[in-house]
């Protein structure tokens, strides 16, 4: 991923992250049911969150019908794709920091009875910046 | 709404969700059968051209008649439109795309060659093998697209 790591408050909630992350996976358009099933969310949650993303200009929505059944398709806009890639890059960095910290904590864990061993301090997370 | 800031598993969850999305790209039997029929029509052209004097247009139209509903059904089943990806698209499916073009051209040329030398049975064998190769290449391509979806590395 070449995008500049940058957190995006709109994509930060996990449901919106799921929706955007799935739309950024590689498909051009993703249908409502496919997105709902892959994200494991309800119809109403998807409708509500996709509306928020659409209003922000991150997601484009196309409505159609097959016979009498309505079909809704989603895709990321260029702006949305840039924001998602930046946010995912930021999360990847965050994940790296967290796993490095976990490793440090495990290495620094004192042996039973060894109370004099100095404690290591976790580095601050990127999110706190 | 749950926040991801304190959730290091957010990316892992997204990977699982992308895996679910990718699993929708598994070809059902009717899709592969349709692909085989479409290529059978394509590879039947050298025979029809030689023995019936048919032009390429009816074969082109017949292949389209199979391909268009097939693609429509595939899009409906998967819930995804993948968009057009040219041969230059640098995904893991590129070798399969090249293989499909090369097999198609090589098979057509070989069929013409064999028919012209009075070996129609050998040409039929080539056509059957070419159909099987095209179906296999299509499956390889779908596997590559699934990998792409899992990794989140697709174009667009």
Contacts between the chains, C-beta under 8 A, distances in Angstrom:
chain1	res1	chain2	res2	distance
A	12	B	3	6.6
A	12	B	4	6.1
A	12	B	5	7.0
A	13	B	1	4.5
A	13	B	2	7.0
A	13	B	3	6.3
A	13	B	4	7.1
A	14	B	1	7.3
A	14	B	2	5.1
A	14	B	3	7.1
A	14	B	4	4.8
A	14	B	7	6.9
A	14	B	10	5.9
A	14	B	13	7.3
A	15	B	1	6.3
A	15	B	2	7.8
A	17	B	4	5.9
A	17	B	10	6.3
A	17	B	14	6.7
A	18	B	13	7.2
A	18	B	14	6.4
A	18	B	17	5.6
A	21	B	14	4.4
A	21	B	17	7.0
A	21	B	18	7.0
A	21	B	152	7.0
A	22	B	14	7.8
A	22	B	17	5.8
A	22	B	18	6.4
A	22	B	21	5.6
A	24	B	152	6.1
A	25	B	18	5.0
A	25	B	21	5.9
A	25	B	22	7.7
A	25	B	148	7.9
A	25	B	149	4.8
A	25	B	150	7.9
A	25	B	152	4.8
A	25	B	154	6.1
A	26	B	82	7.6
A	26	B	145	7.4
A	26	B	148	4.9
A	26	B	149	5.0
A	26	B	152	6.7
A	26	B	153	6.6
A	26	B	154	1.8
A	26	B	155	7.0
A	26	B	156	6.9
A	27	B	21	7.5
A	27	B	80	4.1
A	27	B	81	6.6
A	27	B	82	5.8
A	27	B	83	7.8
A	27	B	149	7.0
A	27	B	154	6.8
A	27	B	156	7.7
A	28	B	80	7.7
A	28	B	81	4.7
A	28	B	82	5.9
A	28	B	83	3.4
A	28	B	156	5.5
A	29	B	80	7.0
A	29	B	81	4.1
A	29	B	83	7.9
A	30	B	21	7.5
A	30	B	79	6.4
A	30	B	80	5.5
A	30	B	81	8.0
A	31	B	79	3.6
A	31	B	80	6.9
A	32	B	79	7.9
A	33	B	79	5.7
A	34	B	21	6.8
A	34	B	24	6.0
A	34	B	78	6.9
A	34	B	79	2.7
A	34	B	80	6.0
A	35	B	79	7.5
A	37	B	20	6.9
A	38	B	17	5.1
A	38	B	18	7.5
A	38	B	20	4.4
A	38	B	21	4.1
A	38	B	24	7.5
A	39	B	17	5.6
A	40	B	17	6.9
A	40	B	20	7.7
A	66	B	76	7.1
A	73	B	81	7.3
A	75	B	156	7.6
A	76	B	156	7.6
A	81	B	156	7.4
A	88	B	11	7.5
A	88	B	14	7.9
A	88	B	152	7.6
A	91	B	4	7.3
A	91	B	10	6.3
A	91	B	11	5.4
A	92	B	11	6.7
A	94	B	8	7.3
A	95	B	8	5.8
A	95	B	11	5.4
A	98	B	8	4.5
A	99	B	8	7.6
A	125	B	5	8.0
A	127	B	5	4.7
